[in-house]
């Protein structure tokens, strides 16, 4: 389905030059002189490469139809992670290469969606915020009350995140899966 480039949105998937791209950011630019144009930050869903392109506002792009399947993480073995389809209970193996940086947020029992294009797995979509337990962190040092003081904390997946000094081992916190930062206590 072709759409005008003015109708694009963040998170939309498009096909350009035969490649599948995810629109991460876009900006309409109207310079003082000359015609308006659109600057787009695109992520190639096959290679993971991120590029920034500019286009005239009069072109059309092909929108790609992505099928999303709701699944739950079960376990990992070797170079793949196994998920269970929440409707059919069928198990789906996803190669580590398709998970990219999302591996650090995958924990047992987490519900995510697997993205398919023409029957091929192109990636996963995580919830925006996920609850994790702190398994290791240093105790707060009394008197260390500088503004915005943070310390390292390791969550149950092994990922290290910066947290405020008052967070202790065993606490549950929320982390944003978009940027990997501490959001708050759970």
Buried (B, 14 or more C-beta within 10 A) or exposed (E): EEEEBEEBEEEBBBBBEEEBBBBEEBEEEEEEEEEEBBEBBBBBBEEEEEEEEEBEBEEEBEBBEBEEBEBBBBEBEEEBBBBBBEEEEEEBEBEEEBBEEBBBBBBEEBEBBBBBBEEEBBBBBBEEBBBBBBEEBEEBEEEEEEEEEEBEBBBBBEBEBBBBBEBEEEBEBBBBBEEBEBBEEE
